[in-house]
Amino acid sequence: MLLGISDCLTGSEVRFDGGHKRSSLPHEALEGLFTWRTFCPEVAIGMGVPREPIRLVGIEGAPRAQGVKDASVDVTDALREHARAVVPTLTDIAGFVFMKNSPSCGLFRVKIYPGPDKAPTGTGRGIFAQEIVKAMPPLPVEDSGRMFDPVLLENFVTRTFAYAHWLRVRAAGLTPARLIAFHSAYKYLLMAHSITAYRAAGRLVSNLKGDVAAIGDDYLGVLMHGLSRPAKPGGHANVLQHLQGYVKKELDSATRQEFAALTDAYRRGEVPLLAPLTLLKHHLRRFPDRYALEQIYLNPHPPASGLRRAL
């Protein structure tokens, strides 16, 4: 799967000081999942390595990217134009990882300074990252620093696999039947993350009389917005109970009570998600139900990645 990434995070020595930031990303946790397409907007606009560092200056919502030592160096427009030129080349990527705190690539809480020799008074988003996010709202994006949080890491990977799946469906030709099938597979994953998004997606799929491409765009927006919120224990427990319902009649009372107790223990934080989830998969193997087994919720990314161990 192809993802975009700030080049310095891969170990390329493209930072303003000639260094890199490979250690700012948990590479071991991502091993084997992605192929990277690298971007360094500051180098791309001709700033060179090494170079004078830049920072965000001005007010929140409309900062400028200016030189730290020489405020007359303003690369805001160049970064924006480069980002806009890059956007058409991103149609095949399933997500983007941005370098934290960067005035060009930072995704969250990048410091904004009111002027020279003054302390930061606000935060914003790097100029390049802002243009990418604005042009491609559904695209899964994440800040490198946040990816050391196992919950946020798992959530980002889940979103990228869902987005990549959508790209494949769209490439095959989006039809009402394919959209319904896609939603059917993602129904419970979306439910775990957001009941509101789950209901909104269901309403879109229930009325496919209009332009299916336009409906698909709306659906993708709802799906990715819903998945952007990490699922809480209550959401997972709700879905586990729903999926257990597909084999409930095949299980005796003691087995059902065992699963309910394990799910409640997970909800209370006493056991990890994998405890009730593994038991559910065991029951589904014993008593296969096609609809339940087709749910992406069961395996939103390769199980070998081990990303759900910390949930």
Order of alpha helices (4+ residues) and beta strands (2+ residues): beta-alpha-beta-alpha-beta-beta-alpha-beta-beta-beta-alpha-beta-alpha-alpha-alpha-alpha-alpha-alpha-alpha-alpha
